[in-house]
Structure formats: structure tokens, C-alpha cells
Amino acid sequence: MELIDSLLARVPDYRLTVQSFAVLVVAAFVHYVGQRVLAHLRRRSAVTHNRYDDALLAAIGKPFGWFVWVVAASWALELADGAFEAGLVDEVHRLREVAVVWVLAWFAVRFIREVEAQVIHAAPGEGHMDVATAAAIAKILRIVVLVTAVLLAMQAFGFSIASVLAFGGLGGLAVGFAARDMLANFFGALMIFLDRPFSVGDWIRSPDQEIEGTVEDIGWRLTRIRTFDQRPLYVPNATFAKLTVENPSRMLNRRIYETIGLRYDDLPVLPDIVADVERMLREHPDIDQERTLMVNFVTFGASSLDFFVYTFTKTTDWQTFHVVKQDVLFRIAQVIQSHGAEIAFPTQVMHLTGPTA
């Protein structure tokens, strides 16, 4: 009889084992129903104008499933620990806290990524944000989420957050002193993201240095520029704090400014030519009539009568601008020819006198 009692004492409590199994079955049911509900909500949100509900539902799917299974598995382990008396309850609690923290951090990172994509592809005036600014803000938020998750996980394992932060502050001073250039580039990138003198895709140039090309990427340390001869140019971000940067991509118009010389023999028809050229420009479909438009005789040159054309095109595209400018110059030449005049070129007149009788 004593032998039977000792054997039964070693047999686990099967009721707790069954309860553990039941917890896993319920978790599977909750996971299945939850995913179906989320799928239904995603279909409903697809027809709404609110972008953030789409981002929330797209981000929550996988983390929700993991959250259900993490909680269920921890409960099942607690019940199994009660059955087998393994003494793992404290470890299970600690692991559950860490797992929940990381699942929530995973959800936050996914949500930030979805919102980033939404604001980049939004229409202008509806919360649109350029790629560089959106990427910068998203990177900062992801870093904040991950650092917070690491600190909470360390606290769950018994580390003091205050001690970690104090150590991090002292270490940060040492690292900051040793990495001044890196920090300068980091804050240079931050100023670019905040001030936005240029964005990815802009054509920029600097009159201070030989920097000109299209911005391909704005990183935390370097900005990559593709020059017009297709060479990659890597510029440290701290450099832009000391440079004057032009951004032709943000021009409202492009200017045509040309000086044209006529022969001195064409002085009688010069007023008519100037008037007809101005009339042609005011009727030209590609010239911006809201901007300054001037056609005036300006000077008696060494070998020509000079008048200038000052106007602005509607387009800012570099290739289209040159097509428009070419058309304008051809039309000016036609106006000059229609009056029987000619464009001057450098000439010299020599007056020869014969010997006196």
C-alpha cells in the first residue's frame, strides 16, 4: 500500500496538464478568430479616406498572433509547472514580460513603417511628406522604440534603468568627444531634414565648391549625389553647414537673357524689330506673361546695335527649357530677316585716302 501511494505521489496532476492543453486550444481559436476579424476590418478600411487605420491594421496582424501565443504559452507553462513542480514560475513571468515588450516593439516598428509609406505616397495637401524627411522621422522613431524596448527588457531581467542611463550618459560624453566629426555629420543630416534645403531627387549645386548633381540619398553621415557625368559624389553632411547651396529644382521659371546685335545699316528698322520681337514673345505660348518681359535697345556696340531680350519660360525642366529657348531665338531671327536686317558680326571699316595732288 505504501508503494502504491509513493507511485501516485510522483504522478503529475493531469488536471493541470489538461488545463494547459485547453489554454493552447483556446489560443488557437482566439488567433483564428482574431485574424478573420482583422481581415474583415482591413477590407472595410480600404474604402475609407483615413490612411492611419490602414497602417494600423496592416501593422497589427502578425504581432497580434504572436502576442496571443506568447501569453497562452506562458500560461500553459505556469500550469505545467504546477503539475510537475519544476519551480519555473518566476522565469516564465520574466520571459513573458520580455516577450510582450518585444512583440509590442515589433508592432510599433511595423506601424511606423506603414505610416511612413502612407505619407510618402499621399497626395500633396493631404499630409504628403518627401522621402528624405519621412525616412528621417521614421528612423528616429524606430530608434526610440528599440531603445525603450531594450531598457524595459533589461529591467525585466533585474537591471536598474537609472544605472544604465547614468552609465550611458558618461559613456556618451566620452564617445561624443572621440567622434566629433561623426556627430557633426549627424546633426548636419538633422538640419537637412528639418530645414529641407533639398530633398532626394533634387538637382543641387554649390558655387563654393565643385558640387553639382542629383541627390540620390541623404544618410545620417553622408549625402550621395549623382553628378551629370554619372559619377557618385559622397558629401559629409557637416559640409552643407558651411556651403551655399543652390536648388535649381525648386525654380518657378527659367530665364532667357540674350543680347542680339544688328548692323549699323539697320538703324532705321531697329525700332520696328524691337517692337515685333516683344509682340512675338507676348504671344508665345511657352513664355510666362506674369513675369518680367523686356525687349529694349541698350547700346551702340563697337560693330553692332545691341538690343536685349529678358523673359521667363513657363517650364523649369532643363531639356524643355532649351527647346523653348531655341524656338524663341529662331523666331527672333525670322523677325530680323522679315525687316531685311541682318545679325551683326565683328567688322572693321577702313577709310583709305589717296595722296593729295
C-alpha positions in Angstrom: 0.0 0.0 0.0 2.8 2.4 0.8 4.4 1.6 -2.5 1.2 2.5 -4.4 0.9 5.8 -2.5 4.5 6.7 -3.3 4.0 6.0 -7.0 0.8 8.1 -7.1 2.6 10.9 -5.4 5.0 11.0 -8.3 2.3 11.1 -11.0 1.7 14.7 -12.2 -1.7 16.3 -11.7 -3.3 15.6 -15.0 -6.0 18.1 -14.4 -3.4 20.9 -14.7 -1.9 19.2 -17.8 -5.4 19.2 -19.4 -5.8 22.8 -18.5 -2.5 23.7 -20.1 -3.7 21.9 -23.3 -7.0 23.7 -23.1 -5.2 27.1 -22.9 -3.4 26.3 -26.1 -6.7 25.2 -27.8 -8.3 28.5 -26.8 -5.3 30.4 -28.0 -5.6 28.7 -31.4 -9.3 29.7 -31.5 -8.6 33.3 -30.5 -5.8 33.5 -33.1 -8.0 32.2 -35.9 -11.0 34.5 -35.0 -8.7 37.5 -34.4 -7.1 37.1 -37.9 -10.5 36.8 -39.5 -11.8 39.9 -37.7 -8.6 41.8 -38.7 -9.0 40.7 -42.4 -12.6 42.0 -42.3 -11.5 45.3 -40.8 -8.8 45.7 -43.5 -11.4 45.3 -46.2 -13.6 47.9 -44.5 -10.8 50.3 -44.0 -9.7 50.1 -47.7 -12.7 52.2 -48.7 -12.2 54.9 -46.1 -10.1 58.1 -46.6 -8.3 57.7 -43.3 -4.8 56.4 -44.0 -3.8 55.7 -40.4 -6.4 52.9 -39.9 -5.0 51.1 -42.9 -1.5 51.4 -41.4 -2.7 50.2 -38.0 -4.4 47.2 -39.4 -1.6 46.3 -41.7 0.9 46.5 -38.8 -1.1 44.6 -36.1 -1.7 41.3 -37.9 1.5 39.3 -37.2 2.3 40.9 -33.8 -1.3 40.1 -32.7 -0.8 36.4 -33.5 2.5 36.3 -31.6 1.0 38.2 -28.7 -1.8 35.6 -28.3 0.6 32.7 -28.5 3.2 34.2 -26.1 0.6 34.8 -23.4 -1.0 31.4 -24.0 2.3 29.6 -23.9 3.3 31.3 -20.7 0.0 30.4 -19.0 0.4 26.8 -20.2 3.9 26.7 -18.8 2.7 28.0 -15.5 0.0 25.3 -15.3 2.5 22.7 -16.3 4.9 23.9 -13.7 2.2 23.5 -11.1 1.7 19.9 -12.3 5.4 18.9 -12.4 6.6 21.2 -9.6 9.6 22.4 -11.7 9.8 25.8 -10.0 9.9 27.7 -13.3 7.1 30.3 -12.5 9.5 33.2 -11.9 11.4 32.5 -15.1 8.2 32.2 -17.0 7.0 35.5 -15.7 10.2 37.2 -16.7 10.3 35.7 -20.2 6.7 36.6 -20.7 7.4 40.3 -19.8 10.3 40.4 -22.2 8.4 38.7 -25.0 5.4 41.0 -24.6 7.7 44.0 -24.7 9.3 42.8 -27.9 6.0 42.0 -29.6 4.8 45.5 -28.8 8.0 47.0 -30.1 7.7 44.9 -33.3 4.1 46.2 -33.7 5.3 49.8 -33.2 8.1 49.5 -35.7 5.7 48.0 -38.3 3.2 50.8 -37.7 5.9 53.4 -38.1 7.0 51.8 -41.4 3.4 51.7 -42.7 2.7 55.3 -41.8 6.0 56.3 -43.5 4.8 54.6 -46.7 1.4 56.3 -46.4 2.7 59.9 -46.0 5.3 59.4 -48.8 2.6 58.3 -51.3 -0.1 60.7 -50.1 -1.3 63.4 -52.5 0.1 67.0 -52.0 -2.0 68.8 -49.4 -3.2 65.6 -47.8 -0.3 65.0 -45.4 2.3 64.4 -48.1 5.9 64.3 -46.9 9.0 64.0 -49.0 11.0 60.8 -48.9 14.0 62.2 -47.0 12.0 63.8 -44.2 9.7 60.8 -43.8 12.6 58.4 -43.7 14.5 60.6 -41.1 11.5 60.9 -38.8 10.7 57.2 -39.1 14.4 56.3 -38.3 14.3 58.4 -35.2 11.0 56.9 -34.0 12.3 53.4 -34.6 15.4 54.1 -32.6 13.3 55.4 -29.8 11.1 52.4 -29.8 14.0 49.9 -29.9 16.0 51.7 -27.1 12.8 51.8 -25.0 12.3 48.1 -25.6 15.9 47.2 -24.7 15.6 49.2 -21.4 12.3 47.6 -20.5 13.7 44.1 -21.2 16.8 44.9 -19.1 14.5 46.0 -16.3 12.6 42.7 -16.5 15.9 40.8 -16.0 16.6 42.9 -12.9 18.9 45.6 -14.2 18.4 49.1 -12.9 17.4 51.5 -15.7 18.7 54.5 -13.7 22.1 52.9 -13.5 22.1 52.1 -17.2 21.1 55.7 -18.1 23.8 57.1 -15.8 26.4 54.9 -17.4 25.1 55.7 -20.8 25.4 59.4 -20.0 29.1 59.2 -19.0 29.8 56.9 -22.0 28.0 59.3 -24.3 30.3 62.1 -23.3 33.4 60.1 -24.0 32.1 58.8 -27.3 30.9 62.2 -28.3 34.3 63.8 -27.7 36.0 61.0 -29.6 33.5 61.1 -32.5 33.0 64.9 -33.0 33.1 64.6 -36.8 30.5 61.8 -36.8 28.2 63.9 -34.5 28.7 66.9 -36.7 27.6 64.9 -39.7 24.7 63.5 -37.7 23.5 67.0 -36.8 24.2 68.2 -40.3 21.8 65.5 -41.5 19.3 66.5 -38.9 19.4 70.1 -40.1 18.9 69.0 -43.7 15.8 67.0 -42.6 14.4 69.9 -40.6 15.3 72.9 -42.9 14.9 70.8 -46.1 17.1 72.9 -48.4 16.9 69.9 -50.8 15.3 66.5 -51.0 16.0 63.2 -52.7 15.7 63.8 -56.4 16.6 67.5 -56.4 19.2 68.9 -58.6 21.6 71.0 -56.4 24.9 72.8 -56.9 27.2 74.9 -54.8 29.1 77.9 -56.1 31.6 77.5 -53.3 32.8 74.0 -54.4 32.5 71.8 -57.4 29.4 70.1 -56.2 26.6 69.7 -58.7 24.2 66.8 -59.4 21.1 65.0 -58.4 20.6 64.0 -54.8 20.2 60.2 -54.5 20.3 59.6 -50.8 20.5 61.6 -47.6 22.0 59.4 -44.9 23.0 60.2 -41.3 26.7 60.7 -42.2 26.8 61.2 -46.0 24.7 62.6 -48.8 25.1 60.8 -52.1 24.9 63.0 -55.2 25.0 61.7 -58.8 26.9 64.2 -61.0 25.8 64.8 -64.6 28.6 62.6 -65.9 27.1 59.8 -63.7 29.9 59.8 -61.1 28.7 59.2 -57.5 29.7 62.1 -55.2 29.7 61.5 -51.4 29.5 64.6 -49.3 29.7 64.6 -45.5 26.6 66.3 -44.1 28.6 68.7 -41.9 29.9 70.2 -45.1 26.5 71.7 -46.0 26.6 73.9 -42.9 29.5 75.8 -44.4 28.3 75.9 -48.1 25.9 78.0 -50.1 23.6 75.5 -51.9 21.5 76.3 -54.9 18.5 74.2 -55.7 17.5 74.7 -59.3 14.8 72.0 -59.0 12.7 74.5 -57.0 12.8 77.3 -59.5 9.4 78.7 -60.5 10.7 79.7 -64.0 13.8 79.7 -66.2 15.1 82.9 -67.6 16.0 83.7 -71.2 18.5 86.6 -71.3 20.1 87.3 -74.6 21.8 90.3 -76.2 21.5 90.5 -80.0 23.4 92.8 -82.3 22.3 94.3 -85.6 24.3 96.1 -88.3 24.6 99.9 -88.1 23.0 99.9 -91.6 19.8 98.5 -89.9 19.3 101.5 -87.6 16.2 102.7 -89.5 14.3 99.4 -88.9 15.6 98.8 -85.4 12.6 100.2 -83.5 10.2 98.0 -85.6 12.3 94.9 -84.9 12.3 95.6 -81.2 8.5 96.1 -81.2 7.9 92.9 -83.2 10.2 90.8 -81.1 8.3 91.9 -77.9 5.0 91.2 -79.6 6.2 87.7 -80.6 7.2 87.0 -77.0 3.9 88.2 -75.6 2.1 85.8 -77.9 4.4 82.9 -77.3 2.6 80.0 -75.5 5.6 78.9 -73.5 6.5 82.4 -72.2 5.2 83.3 -68.7 3.3 86.5 -69.1 3.1 87.1 -65.4 6.9 87.6 -65.2 9.1 90.5 -66.3 9.3 90.7 -70.1 11.6 93.3 -71.7 12.9 93.9 -75.2 15.0 97.1 -75.4 17.8 98.7 -77.4 20.6 99.1 -75.0 23.9 100.3 -76.6 25.9 101.3 -79.6 28.4 98.5 -79.7 31.8 98.5 -81.4 30.4 96.9 -84.5 26.7 96.4 -83.8 23.5 98.0 -82.5 22.6 95.8 -79.4 19.2 95.1 -78.0 18.5 92.6 -75.3 15.7 90.1 -74.6 14.7 89.4 -71.0 11.9 87.0 -70.3 11.0 83.8 -68.4 9.7 80.4 -69.6 6.8 78.6 -68.0 8.8 75.3 -67.8 11.6 74.6 -65.4 12.7 71.4 -67.0 16.2 71.7 -68.3 15.6 69.9 -71.6 12.3 71.5 -72.3 13.7 75.0 -71.5 16.4 74.6 -74.2 13.8 73.6 -76.7 11.7 76.7 -75.9 14.8 78.9 -75.9 15.8 77.6 -79.3 12.3 78.3 -80.7 12.4 81.9 -79.3 15.9 82.5 -80.9 14.7 81.1 -84.3 11.6 83.4 -84.2 13.8 86.4 -83.4 16.0 85.6 -86.4 12.8 85.4 -88.6 11.7 88.8 -87.3 15.1 90.3 -88.1 15.1 88.8 -91.6 11.5 89.9 -92.3 12.7 93.5 -92.0 15.6 93.0 -94.3 18.1 93.3 -91.5 21.0 91.1 -90.5 22.6 90.0 -87.3 25.9 91.7 -86.9 29.3 90.1 -86.5 32.6 91.8 -85.6 33.7 94.0 -88.5 36.1 96.9 -89.1 35.7 99.7 -91.6 38.9 101.2 -93.0 38.8 104.6 -94.7 41.5 105.0 -97.3 42.5 108.3 -98.6 44.6 108.9 -101.7 47.7 111.2 -101.9 46.9 114.8 -102.2 47.6 116.4 -105.5 
